[in-house]
Amino acid sequence: PEAGATLSKQIPSPSTLHAQRLPPQRALVMGITRGKDHKRRATGGKRVALHKKRKHEMGRPAASTKIGAKRVHTVRCRGGNMKYRAMRLDSGNFAWGTEVCTMKVQIQDVVYNASNNELVRTKTLVKNAIVLVDAKPFQNWYQNHYGTEIGKKKQKGVSKFAEEWAEKHPMKHEETQKKFAARQKTRVLAQSLDDQFSNGRLLACITSRPGQTGRVDGYILEGRELDFYLKKLAVKKNKKSA
C-alpha cells in the first residue's frame, strides 16, 4: 500500500500536464484584432466566423502620446517595417500657411478634440487635436521679416522696438528699403492672430500621427477655421463658469 501511494503521487494528473504545456501568460492574454468577424452586421444579424484570428489582422495598444520630454519606442511590424511609437513629445514643426513659414515650437497644452473630451482631459496628442503652441518663434520671424511689431501689450512707456530694429537692420542701401516697403504693401495680419501673439500662445492643429511616426507636426489655425474653434472654446468656457 505504501508503494502504491508513492506511485500515485509521482504521476501528475492530465490537468497538471496541460497547465505545464501552456505558459500562463499565453493562456490568459487575449490578442487585439482588427478583424470584424466577431461584429454584427449593420442589419443586426450575426456573422459566422469562418476562421480564427490572423496575424495580418493584429492590432496593438494605443500609444496615448502625452506632453513631456521626448521618448519614442520602435515597433517591428509586418514585413520588417518599423513604426515609431511616441510615448512623450514636447515640441514639433508647425507651419504658418499664409506666411509660408515653418518653425519648431514647444507644445504647451491640448485644448480641444472633436472625437473625445477625455483626450483633452488627459492631454493626449493625436491627429487633428487642437493644441496651444509657443508663439515667440513666429513672432520673432514676423517682426524681422516685416520690420513691424506685433502682439503689443498695453504698456505705460513707449515701445523701443523701432529703435532696436533700426540698429539690427540699418537701411544702408536703396534696394533694402524697397524690399521692406514692398513687404509692407502686401502685409495682412488678422486681429484674432494678433490677439494670440499678445498672449504668447497660438492655436494649432496636429496633422501627423504621433503613435505611428514618432513626430507631432501641424499648422497654425487661421481664418474661418480659427473662428470656428474660438467659438467652440468660448462655449466650453461658458459651460464651465455656469
HELIX and SHEET records of a PDB file:
HELIX    1   1 GLU A    2  GLN A   10  1                                   9    
HELIX    2   2 PRO A   14  ARG A   21  1                                   8    
HELIX    3   3 PRO A   24  LEU A   28  1                                   5    
HELIX    4   4 LYS A   55  GLU A   57  5                                   3    
HELIX    5   5 ARG A   78  GLY A   80  5                                   3    
HELIX    6   6 GLY A   97  GLU A   99  5                                   3    
HELIX    7   7 GLU A  118  ARG A  121  1                                   4    
HELIX    8   8 LYS A  136  TYR A  146  1                                  11    
HELIX    9   9 PHE A  161  LYS A  168  1                                   8    
HELIX   10  10 GLU A  174  THR A  186  1                                  13    
HELIX   11  11 GLN A  191  ASN A  199  1                                   9    
HELIX   12  12 PRO A  210  THR A  213  1                                   4    
HELIX   13  13 GLY A  223  SER A  241  1                                  19    
SHEET    1   A 3 LYS A  66  ILE A  67  0                                        
SHEET    2   A 3 MET A  82  LEU A  89  1                                        
SHEET    3   A 3 ARG A  71  ARG A  76 -1                                        
SHEET    1   B 6 SER A  91  TRP A  96  0                                        
SHEET    2   B 6 CYS A 101  TYR A 112 -1                                        
SHEET    3   B 6 ILE A 130  ASP A 134 -1                                        
SHEET    4   B 6 ARG A 201  ILE A 206 -1                                        
SHEET    5   B 6 GLY A 218  ILE A 220 -1                                        
SHEET    6   B 6 SER A  91  TRP A  96  1                                        
END                                                                             
